[in-house]
Amino acid sequence: FSFLRHKSIMTNNKESGDEPSSNSIIVLSSASAGILNRLTTHPLDTVKARIQSSNEVGTNILDTFQQTFREGGLRSFYRGIGAVLIGGIPGTVLYLTGYEIFKHKLSSLSSKYGETAEKQRKEQGRSVGETVRRYAIHLTSGFLAEAVACIIFVPVDVVKERMQVSRIGEGRSRVGIGQTGYNPYGGTSFAAFKHVVKVDGLRKGVYPGYGATLASFGSFYALYFLLYEDLKERAAKYTTKPEHDLPLGFYVACSASSGAISSFVTSPLDMAKLRLQIQRGKSMGGGRQYRNMFDCLQRIYIEEGGLRGSFRGASARVFYTVPSTVITMTAYEKFKTYYKTILT
C-alpha cells in the first residue's frame, strides 16, 4: 500500500475541492478517531451482539442493558475491549486510509477528460452521468477498503463477539448463550484468541465467515460512504464552505443519517455474520451449526419469525452505529484539520 510511504495524496479528489493531505495526517486522524469511538461505544456494541445472538438475553435494548449489568456491572459491557483496542484501532486506520487511497485512485482513473472535463463540469453543472460516476467511486472505495481491512477486523470480531455473548465468571461460567461448562472466553482477549487458534485453527477459528463479514461490513460501508459523501457535498453547497471545513453540526448530521440508514438496511447480514462467528463457541456444547451465510439467513427467516426475526437487533444496531459513525467520522474530519494545522 502506498500509504506506507511518506507521500502526499489527495484526501478527497479534485472534484470536492479539498486540499492535499499527507498520509501521516490520515493515519493520526483515523487512529485518534478510532480510539475515541471504541472506548465510548463498546457497551452499545455488546448489547447489540447479545440481542442478535439469542432471544435469551432480552428482546429489547433496555432489557438487555439491565441483564448485562446484573451479570457483572460495567465490566460486562467492556468484554472484548482488549481485542478491539489492539486490533480494531489498526483496522480503523487501515480502513480509512485505504478508503482515501481507493477514492483518490479511482477518481483519477475515471477522469477520462482530465482538467478539460473538470472545467466543463464547473461551467455547465454536473450531469447525471457525472453523479453516477461519483456514486460508483464512493461505493466501490468503501467496499474495497473493507475487503482489505477485514484481514484485521475478522479475527478481532471473532474474539470480541465470543467474549461479548459469554458470561462474566472466574473460568467457570456459561460457554455461550444457553450452554454450560468451562468458559474459555471469560478471561482476557489474548487468552480467548489463543483458545480459538488452539481449538479451531487459524483458518476455521480466526477467519470463519470472512465472506460473511465482507458481505456485512462491505455492504454497510459501501452504502454508508455513498450516502455520506453525497450529503457532505450537499452540505458544502448549502454552507458555501469546502467539504473538509464544514461546521461540526453538518458532519454530525451527515454521518448520523448515513449510519442510521445503512445499519438498518444491512442488519440481517450483520446478524448472520455474528452467528457464523460465534457458533464454534456454541458448538462446544452441541449447538446447531450454520453451513454458510445463505443457510444462516434462510434458517433465521424460517425458524425465527420471518422478517421480524431477520431484523432482530436492527434497532440496537442503529442505536450503536449512529453514535459510532458520528464519533468516528466527525472526529476524523476534525482531527485531519487539527493535525494539518500543527504538522504542516
MIBAGU-331209 format. One record per residue (C-alpha): residue in one letter; x, y, z. Coordinates in nm, 2 decimals. Layout:
N
resn/east/north/up
A/X/Y/Z
...
! end
This chain:
344
resn/east/north/up
F/0.00/0.00/0.00
S/0.12/0.34/-0.09
F/0.01/0.48/0.25
L/0.32/0.31/0.39
R/0.54/0.56/0.20
H/0.57/0.92/0.32
K/0.40/1.06/0.02
S/0.11/1.31/-0.01
I/-0.22/1.20/-0.15
M/-0.55/1.38/-0.20
T/-0.77/1.33/0.10
N/-1.06/1.40/-0.13
N/-1.03/1.41/-0.51
K/-1.02/1.73/-0.71
E/-1.39/1.74/-0.76
S/-1.46/1.81/-0.40
G/-1.21/2.09/-0.38
D/-1.03/1.95/-0.08
E/-0.66/2.02/-0.02
P/-0.39/1.75/-0.03
S/-0.34/1.57/0.30
S/-0.03/1.37/0.39
N/-0.06/1.00/0.48
S/0.08/1.08/0.83
I/-0.22/1.31/0.89
I/-0.46/1.05/0.77
V/-0.31/0.78/0.99
L/-0.30/1.00/1.30
S/-0.66/1.12/1.24
S/-0.80/0.77/1.19
A/-0.62/0.63/1.49
S/-0.74/0.91/1.72
A/-1.10/0.88/1.59
G/-1.09/0.50/1.63
I/-0.97/0.51/1.99
L/-1.23/0.77/2.08
N/-1.51/0.58/1.91
R/-1.42/0.23/2.05
L/-1.40/0.35/2.41
T/-1.73/0.53/2.41
T/-1.95/0.29/2.20
H/-1.83/-0.06/2.30
P/-2.11/-0.10/2.56
L/-2.36/-0.04/2.28
D/-2.19/-0.29/2.06
T/-2.21/-0.55/2.34
V/-2.58/-0.50/2.38
K/-2.63/-0.53/2.00
A/-2.43/-0.86/1.99
R/-2.63/-1.01/2.27
I/-2.96/-0.93/2.12
Q/-2.86/-1.07/1.78
S/-2.70/-1.39/1.92
S/-3.01/-1.52/2.10
N/-3.35/-1.44/2.24
E/-3.25/-1.55/2.59
V/-3.07/-1.23/2.69
G/-3.36/-1.00/2.63
T/-3.59/-0.89/2.34
N/-3.52/-0.52/2.36
I/-3.24/-0.28/2.43
L/-3.33/-0.18/2.78
D/-3.39/-0.54/2.90
T/-3.06/-0.64/2.76
F/-2.88/-0.35/2.92
Q/-3.03/-0.44/3.26
Q/-2.94/-0.81/3.23
T/-2.59/-0.74/3.11
F/-2.53/-0.50/3.40
R/-2.66/-0.76/3.65
E/-2.41/-1.01/3.53
G/-2.10/-0.80/3.62
G/-2.17/-0.43/3.63
L/-1.98/-0.20/3.40
R/-1.71/-0.47/3.33
S/-1.96/-0.69/3.15
F/-2.02/-0.41/2.89
Y/-1.65/-0.40/2.80
R/-1.58/-0.76/2.74
G/-1.36/-0.80/2.44
I/-1.24/-0.44/2.46
G/-0.88/-0.56/2.47
A/-0.91/-0.72/2.12
V/-1.08/-0.41/1.99
L/-0.81/-0.17/2.11
I/-0.52/-0.39/2.00
G/-0.66/-0.49/1.66
G/-0.96/-0.27/1.60
I/-0.76/0.06/1.60
P/-0.51/-0.06/1.34
G/-0.81/-0.19/1.14
T/-0.98/0.15/1.15
V/-0.65/0.32/1.04
L/-0.62/0.06/0.75
Y/-0.98/0.11/0.65
L/-0.99/0.49/0.65
T/-0.65/0.52/0.49
G/-0.75/0.26/0.23
Y/-1.07/0.44/0.16
E/-0.89/0.77/0.09
I/-0.64/0.59/-0.14
F/-0.90/0.39/-0.33
K/-1.12/0.70/-0.37
H/-0.83/0.91/-0.50
K/-0.70/0.64/-0.74
L/-1.05/0.56/-0.88
S/-1.12/0.93/-0.92
S/-0.80/0.97/-1.12
L/-0.87/0.67/-1.34
S/-1.23/0.78/-1.41
S/-1.13/1.13/-1.51
K/-1.13/1.05/-1.87
Y/-1.10/1.40/-2.00
G/-0.88/1.54/-1.72
E/-0.88/1.91/-1.65
T/-1.09/1.98/-1.95
A/-1.38/1.78/-1.83
E/-1.34/1.93/-1.48
K/-1.36/2.28/-1.63
Q/-1.66/2.20/-1.84
R/-1.84/2.04/-1.53
K/-1.79/2.36/-1.33
E/-1.92/2.57/-1.61
Q/-2.21/2.36/-1.72
G/-2.31/2.19/-1.40
R/-2.30/1.82/-1.31
S/-2.46/1.57/-1.55
V/-2.65/1.26/-1.45
G/-2.35/1.05/-1.57
E/-2.11/1.25/-1.35
T/-2.33/1.20/-1.05
V/-2.35/0.82/-1.11
R/-1.97/0.81/-1.16
R/-1.92/0.98/-0.82
Y/-2.16/0.74/-0.65
A/-1.98/0.44/-0.81
I/-1.65/0.57/-0.69
H/-1.76/0.61/-0.33
L/-1.95/0.28/-0.32
T/-1.66/0.09/-0.47
S/-1.40/0.26/-0.25
G/-1.59/0.18/0.06
F/-1.62/-0.19/-0.03
L/-1.26/-0.23/-0.14
A/-1.13/-0.06/0.17
E/-1.34/-0.30/0.38
A/-1.21/-0.60/0.19
V/-0.86/-0.51/0.29
A/-0.94/-0.41/0.65
C/-1.13/-0.73/0.71
I/-0.79/-0.90/0.73
I/-0.77/-0.74/1.08
F/-1.14/-0.69/1.15
V/-1.24/-1.06/1.12
P/-1.02/-1.20/1.40
V/-1.09/-0.90/1.62
D/-1.46/-0.96/1.57
V/-1.44/-1.33/1.64
V/-1.27/-1.28/1.97
K/-1.47/-0.97/2.07
E/-1.81/-1.12/1.99
R/-1.75/-1.46/2.15
M/-1.65/-1.27/2.47
Q/-1.94/-1.03/2.45
V/-2.20/-1.31/2.44
S/-2.04/-1.51/2.71
R/-2.10/-1.46/3.08
I/-1.88/-1.30/3.35
G/-1.71/-1.56/3.56
E/-1.38/-1.69/3.70
G/-1.32/-1.95/3.44
R/-1.64/-2.14/3.53
S/-1.94/-1.99/3.36
R/-2.17/-2.03/3.07
V/-1.99/-2.11/2.75
G/-2.23/-1.91/2.55
I/-2.59/-1.83/2.54
G/-2.77/-2.14/2.67
Q/-2.46/-2.37/2.72
T/-2.28/-2.46/3.05
G/-1.93/-2.56/3.14
Y/-1.58/-2.41/3.12
N/-1.58/-2.07/2.96
P/-1.26/-2.00/2.76
Y/-1.39/-1.65/2.68
G/-1.42/-1.55/3.05
G/-1.07/-1.41/3.08
T/-0.86/-1.18/2.87
S/-0.88/-1.12/2.50
F/-0.54/-1.27/2.45
A/-0.64/-1.59/2.63
A/-0.96/-1.61/2.42
F/-0.75/-1.56/2.10
K/-0.51/-1.84/2.20
H/-0.80/-2.07/2.27
V/-0.96/-2.00/1.93
V/-0.63/-2.08/1.75
K/-0.56/-2.39/1.95
V/-0.91/-2.55/1.92
D/-1.03/-2.44/1.58
G/-0.71/-2.34/1.40
L/-0.62/-2.02/1.22
R/-0.84/-2.06/0.91
K/-1.15/-2.21/1.06
G/-1.13/-2.04/1.40
V/-0.98/-1.70/1.34
Y/-1.12/-1.64/0.99
P/-1.46/-1.81/0.99
G/-1.71/-1.64/0.77
Y/-1.46/-1.40/0.60
G/-1.71/-1.37/0.31
A/-2.00/-1.31/0.55
T/-1.80/-1.04/0.73
L/-1.71/-0.88/0.40
A/-2.08/-0.90/0.28
S/-2.19/-0.74/0.61
F/-1.93/-0.47/0.66
G/-1.86/-0.42/0.29
S/-2.22/-0.36/0.21
F/-2.26/-0.13/0.51
Y/-1.96/0.08/0.44
A/-2.03/0.09/0.06
L/-2.38/0.23/0.13
Y/-2.26/0.44/0.41
F/-1.99/0.63/0.21
L/-2.22/0.66/-0.09
L/-2.47/0.85/0.13
Y/-2.21/1.03/0.35
E/-2.02/1.18/0.06
D/-2.34/1.29/-0.12
L/-2.47/1.45/0.20
K/-2.14/1.62/0.27
E/-2.13/1.76/-0.08
R/-2.48/1.90/-0.04
A/-2.38/2.05/0.29
A/-2.08/2.22/0.13
K/-2.31/2.37/-0.13
Y/-2.55/2.49/0.13
T/-2.29/2.64/0.36
T/-2.06/2.76/0.07
K/-1.77/2.60/0.26
P/-1.53/2.33/0.14
E/-1.61/1.97/0.24
H/-1.31/1.94/0.47
D/-1.41/2.25/0.67
L/-1.78/2.22/0.73
P/-1.94/2.33/1.07
L/-1.94/2.05/1.33
G/-2.32/2.01/1.31
F/-2.32/1.92/0.95
Y/-2.06/1.64/1.00
V/-2.28/1.50/1.28
A/-2.60/1.52/1.06
C/-2.43/1.36/0.76
S/-2.27/1.08/0.95
A/-2.58/1.01/1.17
S/-2.82/1.00/0.87
S/-2.59/0.78/0.66
G/-2.52/0.55/0.96
A/-2.88/0.50/1.05
I/-3.00/0.41/0.70
S/-2.70/0.18/0.62
S/-2.71/0.00/0.95
F/-3.08/-0.08/0.94
V/-3.08/-0.20/0.57
T/-2.78/-0.43/0.63
S/-2.88/-0.55/0.98
P/-2.98/-0.91/0.86
L/-2.63/-0.95/0.71
D/-2.47/-0.83/1.03
M/-2.67/-1.08/1.24
A/-2.58/-1.37/1.01
K/-2.22/-1.27/1.03
L/-2.23/-1.27/1.41
R/-2.40/-1.61/1.42
L/-2.13/-1.76/1.20
Q/-1.85/-1.61/1.41
I/-1.97/-1.72/1.75
Q/-2.12/-2.06/1.66
R/-1.80/-2.26/1.71
G/-1.80/-2.14/2.07
K/-2.16/-2.27/2.10
S/-2.07/-2.60/1.92
M/-1.87/-2.70/2.23
G/-2.20/-2.76/2.39
G/-2.36/-2.92/2.09
G/-2.53/-2.62/1.95
R/-2.65/-2.61/1.59
Q/-2.42/-2.52/1.30
Y/-2.48/-2.29/1.01
R/-2.32/-2.40/0.68
N/-2.27/-2.06/0.53
M/-2.43/-1.71/0.52
F/-2.71/-1.80/0.29
D/-2.80/-2.10/0.51
C/-2.79/-1.88/0.82
L/-3.01/-1.61/0.66
Q/-3.26/-1.87/0.54
R/-3.29/-2.06/0.87
I/-3.33/-1.74/1.07
Y/-3.61/-1.63/0.84
I/-3.79/-1.97/0.85
E/-3.73/-2.06/1.22
E/-3.73/-1.72/1.39
G/-4.03/-1.53/1.26
G/-3.97/-1.42/0.90
L/-3.86/-1.06/0.85
R/-3.91/-0.98/1.22
G/-3.66/-1.25/1.31
S/-3.42/-1.14/1.03
F/-3.42/-0.78/1.16
R/-3.39/-0.88/1.53
G/-3.15/-0.64/1.68
A/-3.18/-0.39/1.40
S/-3.28/-0.11/1.64
A/-2.99/-0.20/1.87
R/-2.76/-0.19/1.57
V/-2.88/0.16/1.47
F/-2.86/0.26/1.84
Y/-2.49/0.16/1.83
T/-2.40/0.26/1.48
V/-2.53/0.61/1.48
P/-2.31/0.74/1.77
S/-2.02/0.52/1.64
T/-2.02/0.67/1.29
V/-2.09/1.02/1.42
I/-1.79/1.00/1.66
T/-1.56/0.83/1.41
M/-1.63/1.05/1.11
T/-1.68/1.38/1.29
A/-1.36/1.32/1.49
Y/-1.18/1.20/1.18
E/-1.27/1.51/0.98
K/-1.18/1.75/1.27
F/-0.86/1.56/1.36
K/-0.75/1.60/1.00
T/-0.79/1.97/1.02
Y/-0.62/1.98/1.36
Y/-0.32/1.77/1.26
K/-0.28/1.95/0.93
T/-0.26/2.28/1.13
I/0.00/2.17/1.38
L/0.21/1.94/1.14
T/0.22/2.15/0.82
! end
